[in-house]
Amino acid sequence: MPKIVYAPILEQAGFLKRKAAVVVEAKLLTDEFISVICTGDSIADLGSSENDFLYSINTKGWPANTFAQSKQLFNMLPDSGIAGNTTQMLLDRLQTDVIDTRAQVAVIMIGTNDVHAQIAESVTIANMQTIVDNLTNAGMKVIITPITWRGDNHPIYTGKIETINAAYADIANANPNVAISGAFDEFNDIAVNDARWQEVTIDKLHPNSAGGYLMGKVISKALDDNLESAYPANASQLVLNNEILGTGGSAGLGATGQAPDSFIVFWAQPVSGVGVEYIGDSLVLRAGDGSTGGRNDAKLFQNVAINNPTPTEQFLAKATVSITKEVLAEISSISVSIKPNSGKTYNFLFNGEAADAIFQEGYNKFEMRTIPTVLDSSVTSVEVSVSLKSRGNQDVEIKIHELSLIKI
């Protein structure tokens, strides 16, 4: 089973820092479409808030980013992070909010509020041990994540956090049903830097989109290293022409150019050039700058018939897109969405901050996925789309390589 073994504590820039080495052994779990629930405090809740109008998963939260970046397909259940939770609070609601979901795997991020409330490290560690014991006794596998560093008062907090993280690693190493993710070194280094913290957080603690991307990169690797989730045998592709070939589609509502077969394009109105066209083997979608009567957004979509879905069926949309660094600063957002004819809309929003984090990794092509969801039984059709929005200063463009709707 993969485990994290912490190296000796190193003194760097006036505060303590640990490096981790991963030893890869057997998988914690091998199954088809493994169900995963993320739980913990506000950092686990960000980007996954539900209201009466819209359920939006975006890159301010690591759970959706973890799902989008994983090399496998997991059944990601709605996360149960709650702002302000301590380890004791999570322990108090563990049965109803985690165990009763029947998830096979729990990913836990908890402890920063213990540190802030000056709860003794021994209490936090003991609570985590009980949480892990309760989950594994219920038959679940567990992946613990280290506590991220806090930019507020970090010289004092960091020593406590490192003590707890080392104990979390010991808890994982002692249990064959538990693993711990790698350390959030990239995120931590920037979050505690007084000149750079806004690059990855909104307040020196909670991740923004770029921070969510960096955290998701670490946790998705932990999932891929520790779990083997086979692609669902019953999965089916519902979008016609999901590789977006041909020019027989419709360019409407001001869009210029030729849409791919079975697709519609709206609002692609650049000041110069064509709103939608093929360059090489990729479909280029352009949004305008919002001037001269045009719009600063563009959408490629297809309406797909759905015959009254059942509670046992789940749906997810995914798109593969690429962008160039030249237009990165002018892109406001890119999203992939499922919009049913009744009920809530489900989307994965990727904004410029997160895209910038991808470029720091040396990539410009990425996949976006909505988390698997059950649709209302009254649904008869859904709109599956990729949307692009500029900041309104100049035309922007993306290349779209695939758009799919998968039923599981």
Secondary structure, DSSP 4 states (H G I P E B T S, - for coil): --EEEEPPPEEETTEEE--EEEE--S-SEEEES-EEEEEESHHHHTT--B-SSEEEEETTSHHHHHHHH-SS--EEPPPEE-TT--HHHHHHHHHHHTGGGT-SEEEEE--HHHHHTT--HHHHHHHHHHHHHHHHHTT-EEEE-PPPP-STTHHHHHHHHHHHHHHHHHHHHT-TTEEEPPP-HHHHHHHT-TTTGGGTBSSSSSB-HHHHHHHHHHHHHHHHHHEEEEPPTT-EE-STTTT--SS-SEEETT--B-PPTT-EEE----SSS-SEEEETTEEEEEE--S-TT--SEEEEEEEEE-----TT--EEEEEEEE--HHHHTTEEEEEEEEEESSS-EEEEEEEHHHHHHHHHTT--EEEEEPPPBPPPTT--EEEEEEEEEE-SSS-EEEEEEEEEEEE-
